[in-house]
């Protein structure tokens, strides 16, 4: 075979290989656990900044954790962005995510740095948000129900059928609520409380933000959600108010993790670095998500609930983000509360 012929065959083979690459193949596969609008917003901003295309899947944090675990032997995703920190910590503890420390680490708020250090840099905080209630004052007024201000209000008889909260198996928001109640009341009293609350719950949703949407539409009087999710509904023009419970409440550190053995590691690291910048964190408010950004140089959106105005508990992220504790509490919730529907 002549040299010219060999070159021609080689060129043909390369052309076939390139053609055979699926047309839909992407440079980054992003698993996203915030609201759809923000997922799309940051994906588009990243592509515009870097030229790297993104295939994005939006699921709640519990669902995403389960997917990453199921795919561990053959990872499909590259990076998991957003959602409560507890399942991110669980994934880190199980070795499902990769160690990575950003050169921007020193710019992050202490709570974000602590999150990363406790996970051996297998996850990092990207935002924070306090847990509380979103309620529809018009719905409550029509039914003669006083607006709630405390956890203890939600178990009163007048709230029967008026409350929505997510299922903690699929939702990081609801798991944070369960873990917060345990830390406020003690485990036995917290499960007694959740049993009493169960009587008043009309629906356990899949997504943690869904109860806020239902409240805005008048389908429920009260939703147990992160305060910023209620604020989003108010900004969208719905009659929604938010309140942090008087007894105290927990909070989330929304997190980001590179998936272990990510197919596109360099692209995942590029997204990780982008997501920690002021430019990227601004996409939250741009897409009506009002969490507190983790980069200390990022301005706090005007609409964001002020964490310093909320009675926050000293939430034990390490304990409640551990695989063993999370599994134990979810099993107990399924047996004592979930099975009652």
N, C-alpha and C positions, 0 to 999 in steps of 0.2 A: 504494500500500500504506500502510495506516495505521501510525502509530508503535507502536500496541499489537501489530499483526500482526508488525512487524519484531522487536520484543522477544521475542515468542513464538517466532518462527522461530530467533532467535539462541539462546534458551534450549534449544530442541530440538536445535540443532546441537551445543551444548556437551554436552548429555546424551548424544547419540550418540557423540561423541568419547570421553567418559569411559567409556561402556559398551564401546566398541571396544578400549580399552586392555586387553591380555591380562590375564586374571585372575592369572596367575603372575608378572606383571611385578614387579620388585623395585627397591628404592631403592639397593642396592649389590650389585655382583657381585664376589665375593671369590674369588681363586685362592689356594689354601692348600697349602703344602708341608711341613707338619709332620704328626704323627699325627692320624688322623681325629677322635679324642676331643677333642684340643685345638682342632682346627679348629672343631668344633661348639661347644666351650665358649666360645671367644672370640667367635664369631659371636653366640651367644645373649646373652653379657654385653654386647656392643655394642648389640644390639637393645633389651635391657632398659634400658640407660643412656640411649639416644638416641631410641628409637622407630623407628629406621631399620631396615627389614627387609633381610635378607641372603640372596642366592642364593650358596651356597658350592659350589665344586668342589675336590676334593682330588686332587692329582697330585704325583708326585715333582718335584723342582726342575728336572731336565733336561727332563722332559715339559712342565712349565709354561712354561719358556723357549721351547721349540719351538712351543707353542700361541700364545704372545704374538707371536712372530715371524711365524707364519702369519697372524695376524689383524691385523697392523700397519696394513694399508690400511683396515680397518674394525673397530676394536677392539670386543670384546664384554665384556671384563673392565674393572674399575675399579682394583683394587689387588691386588698379589701380596704375600702375607704368609708368611714362613717359608721354610725351605730354605737350603741353603748359599749363601754370599755370592758364590762364583765365577760362577755363571750370572747372578746379579743384576748383577754388575759387567759381565759380557759384554753383557747387555741394555742397561745404561747406556751402554756404549761404542758401541753400535749405534744409540743414540737411540730405543730402544723404550720408555723410561720418562721420566717428567717430573721436572724439577728442583723440589725443595720442601725448605725448611729449617724445621724445627719451632721454635717458641718455647721448647720444652723441651730444645733441643739441649745447653745447658750442663749439664743434669742427667745426661747420658749418660756412661758410662765412656769413657776415652780411646780404647780400641780401636773403640768404636762411632762415635765422632766421626771417627776417622781413616778408617774405611770410607766414611763419607759424603763427607768432603772429597776422597778419591781418586776418587770417582764424580761429582764436581761436584754433589753433593747430589741425585743421581738414585736413590740407595738409601741405606739407613741400617741399622746393626746393631741387632738387637732381642734377641739372645741369643748366647752362645758355648758351645762344647762341644768337648772333646778327643776325638781319634780313638784307638781301641785295639781290644782284643779282648773279646768276651763268650764265655765257654766254660761247658760243662756238666761239672762235675767228676764226676758220676755216670757219664756216657757215657764219658769219658776213662778213668776208673778201671776200668770193665768191660773196656776194651780194652788196659789196661796202658800207657796213653799219659801221659807226664808233662805236667803243666799248663804251657801256654806262658807265657813272660815276655818274649820278644824276637821281633822280626821274623824273625830267623834260625831260630827254632824251627819256624815254619810251613812251611818247605820241607823239613823232615825227612821221610823215607819213611813213618814211622808215622802221619803226618797225611793220608795219601792217602785221598781221598773224605770227609774229615771237615770240610772248610772250606767256608763259604759267604761270598760277597761279592757286592755288587750290580754291575751293568753300569755303567761310568762314562758311557755315553751317556745313560742315563735317570736315573742317581742322582748327586746331588751328593756323597754320602758316598763313593762309590767313586772319583769324580774327585779328591776331596780326598786319598784314600789314594794314588792314583797320583802326584799332584803332591807329596805329602809324601815318598814314596819317592825321587822324583827329586831332591828337595832334600837328602835324607839321604845318598843313595848316589851321585848323579850319574846322568845320563840313561841311559847305556849299561848301567851296573850295575843300575839300577832295572828296566829292561826285561828284563835277564837274570833278575833276581829274580822278576819277574812271570811269566815263562815257566816258571820252576821251580815257582812257586806254583800255576800253572795245572794242573799235574799232580795237585795235591792238592785242587783245587776241585771240589766235587760239583755246584754250581749257581751261576750268576750271576743274581741276582734282579733284578727291576725296581726295587723300593724299597730304599733304603739301610737301613731298619730291619728289613726282613724276615729277614735272617740271625739277628738276635737272637731273633726269635719262633721260628725253626726250632731254635735252640739250646735255648730253653726247653722245647720240645716233645720234645727228644731226637732230632730229625731230623738234626742236625749237631752235631759236637763243639765247633766254634769258628766264630764269626762275626766278620768285620772290620767294626766298626760304630763309631758314636760311643758313648762310654762311657755316656752318659745313657740310651741305648736299651737297653743291657744292664741298667742299674739298674731301669728300668721293669719288665722281665720278672721281676727278683728281687722287686720290690715286689708284683708280681702273684702271687707264691707259687711261681714256677718255680725249679728248681735252677740258677741262673745266677750266675757270678762275673765280674767285669771286671778287666782289667789294662791299664795303659799300657805299650807296648813299651820295653824298656830302652835301645834305641839313640836314642830320641827319637821324637816324633810330631808330626803337624800338628794343626790345629784348625780349626773352622768359626766364622765369624761369621754366624749366621743373620740374614737381612736382610728388608727390606720396601721395596717400590717401588710408586709410583703409575704406572699404565700411561699412556703418552702418549696424549692425546686421549681420556681416559676418558669414557664417556658420562655418568657421574654424578660429576663432579669434586669437588663440594662434599661429597658423601657419602664419597668416597675420602679427602679431607683430614680429615674428621671421624674416620674410622676410624684414620687414621695417627696423629692426636693421641691418640686413646684408647689405641692399642696401645703407646704409649710411657709410659703412666702406670703407677704402682705397682699400681693396681687391676687393670689389664689383664694385666700381666706375672705377677701372682699366679695367673692362670688356668692357667699352665703346671703348677705343682705341684698345683693343684686337679684337674688331669686327668692326673696321673702322668707329666708331662714335666718332667725335672729339669735343664734347661739353666741356665746362669748368665745372669740377666737383665741387660739393657743399662742400665736406669735405675739410677744409683748409689744411689738411695734404696730400691730394691727389696731386700727381704731375700733372702739366698741360701737356697734350700730346704735343709733338713737333709740330705736324701738326695742332693743334687747332688755329683758328683765334684769334688774340690778341684783347681782348675787349678794352684794353687801347689805341688801335690804331684806334678805330672806334668812330665816332661822335655820341654818344648815347643820346637820349632824356631822360628826367626824366619821364619814362613811368609810368602812373598811374594804377598800377595793381588793386588796390582796386576798382576804378570806373569801369574800363573796364572788370573786372572779376565779377561784380555784375550781378545778374540774370536779373534785370529790364533793365539795359543798354545794355547788350548783346542781349536780345530779341528784344529790340527796334531797334538796329542797324542792326541786321540780317533781320528783317522785312523790314526795309528801303532799304537795299541792294537788297533783293528779288524784291521789287516793282520797284525800279529805275534802277537796273542793271541786276539782274538775269533774270527778265522777258523779257528782250530785245533779248534773244538769240532765 
